[in-house]
Amino acid sequence: MNRKGFIEKVESQKLIAILRGMTPAKVDFALEILKSTALQLVEITMDTPGAVDMVKEYSKDEELIMGMGTITCYEELEKALGAGAKFIVTPILSKEVLEGCNQAEVPIICGALTPSEIMTAWRGGADLVKVFPASAMGPSYIKRVLGPLSGVKLVPTGGINQENCKAYLEAGAIALGMGSSLFNRKAFDEGDKSSQREHLQSLIASIREH
């Protein structure tokens, strides 16, 4: 998938699933549920034990668009690309990772928080800018930033849940990054596929009503 196609996919799905700190068995379960709801964009964070091997395995799944997150330096970027990651996500504005993705023509969702960081990431070639931690600023911050920085494609991440997701989208975000709130903890821990799928479908409906 080229970079333009990736952006279009993010805009249509409106949701990037973030899997952090899960065992391989839990990742298997999470991906099964995600695929059953047609969610394709999945980020496994670099700080998850065995993350590189899991991305290497799941990047071959044509039902998924598998990326790697929490990439903070060029060395980690090389590992992610070597594993077959289809996109890269950073928690910070890392110019070396941004430049590396641009050279490799790999989509990057670059982390930033302040208006200056957001514009630096955008002008530096980020496909999308991850506003992190979004919960520290709230939906009104997204709206205010997009006043002078209209046209920048923002993906708030951190503290997004079913209660506030619509507010972020109404503020101008094109999509959301979500981790633990994707899952009903009890259903997830018990391997209850039906309840977990119902929880996720309800969340997706809330997001796509916008």
N, C-alpha and C positions, 0 to 999 in steps of 0.2 A: 504494500500500500504506500503510495506516495504521500508527501506531506499535505497536499491539498485534500486528498481523500481522507486522511486522518482527521483533519480539522472538521470536515463535513460529517464524519462518523461521530465525533465528539458532540457536535452541535445537535445531531439527530438523537443520540442516546441520552444526552444530558447528564450522564452519570458515569464516573470512573470508580470501579470497586478497588479498594485498597486492602490487600491482605498482608498483615504484619504479625510476625512472631508466632505463626501457626506451624504446627507439625505437618509433615507431608500428608498424613491421614486427614487432618482438618482441612488442608488445602484441597484435597481431592473432593471432600464433601462440599466445601464452599463452591468450587467450580461446577460441580454437578448441579447445584441449585441455581447458580448464576446462568448457566447454559439453558436450564429449563425455563427461564424467564426471558431468554434472548438477550441478556446483557453480555456484551462481548469485550468491553474494555476493562482489562484487569491489570493492576499494578501489584507486583510482589516486591516488598521492600528489601533492599540489599542487606539490612541488618537482621533479616529473618534467617535462622539457621538453615543451611542448605539451599538458600535462595537461588544461587546460580544454577545448581543442578535442576531445580524445579522449573525455572524459566526455560532451561535447555530442553526439558521434556515437553512442557506445555506449549511452547512457542510453535510446535509442529501441529497443534490442534487447530484446524481450519475454522472451528466455531468460535475461537477466541482471538483477541488481539492482545497479546501478552507483552506488557512492558515491565520495566524495573524502576523502582523509586528509591528515595533516600540516597541518590548518587551525589556525592559531594566533591569528587576529584576525578582527574583523568584516568587514574589507575582503575577506579571502580567503573568508570565508563567503558574502558576496554573489556573488563570482565563481563559487563552487561551485554555489550555488542557481540562478544564472543559466544555468549549463551543464546544469542538469537533474539534479544529483546526488540520488539517492534517500535517501541517508543521509550523515552527516558523522562523521568520526573526528578526534579531536585527540590530540596527543602529550602535552599538558599540560592542567591544569585552567584553562581560560579561561572566566571567567564571562560575558564579552561574547559569546562563541560559544555557550555554553550557553543564555543568555537569548535569543539570536537564533534558535536552533533551536526553542526552546519557543514563541516567538512565531509562527514559521512552521509549527509543527506538523510538523517534520522530525525523524526519528529521529537521535539523537546517541549515539555511543560516546565518552564523555569520558575523556581520559587522566588518570591519577592514580597515585600510588605509595604514599604513607603512608596509614595508617588515617584520619587527619584529612582528607586530600585525597579519599580514596575516599568517605567519608561526606558531605563537602561536595558532591561531584559528584552523588551519589545523591539527596540531599535537594534539590539544585538542579534536579532534573528530568531527569537523564541516564537514557536508556533502559537503557544498559549502561555499565559502567565498565571501561575498558581499563587493565589494570595493566601499566605500562611504565616501564623495561625489565624484563620478567619474569625474564630470565636473571640479573639482578643479585641476585634474592631467592630464586628457586627455588620448586618446588611446595609445600614445607612452609610457605612464607610465605602462600600462598593459603589453605591449611587453617587456619592460625593466625588470619589476619585474619577469616575467615568464622566463627570461634568467637563473638566478640562482635558481629560485623556480619552475622549470618545474614539471608538474604533479599536481600542485595545481589547483583546479577548481574554476575559478573566475567569479563572476556575477556583473559587474559594474552597479551601480545604482546612479541616481541623475544627471539630465541634459542630459539624453539619449533621442534622438529624431530621426526622419527619416533621417535627414541630416548626423548624425554621427554614426548611429547604425552599419553600415557595417564596419566602421573603428575599432570599438571596437572588433567586431568578428574577423576581420582579424588580430588584434593584439593578439588574443589568448583566448578571453573570450568565455566561453561555452554557455552563455545565458546572457540576459539583464533584468534588472528590470526597468519598465517604468510606470509612473503615468499619469500626465496631458497630455503628448504628445500622449498618446493612443487615445485621443479624439479630434475631431474637435469641438472647443468650441461653435461655433454658432449652429452647428447641434445638439450637445449634449444638449445645453440649450433649444433649440426649440423642442426637442424630435423627430428630423428628423432621423428615423431609417435607411432609405435608404442611405442618405448622410454619416451618421456616420459609417455604415457598409462598405461603399466604402472606406472611409478614413482608416479604420482599416485594410481592406484587402490589401490596397496599402502598408501600413506599414509592414504587415506580409510578403508580397512578397519581400520587400527590405531586410528584415532580413533573410529570408530563401533562398535568392539567394546565400548566402555565402556557 
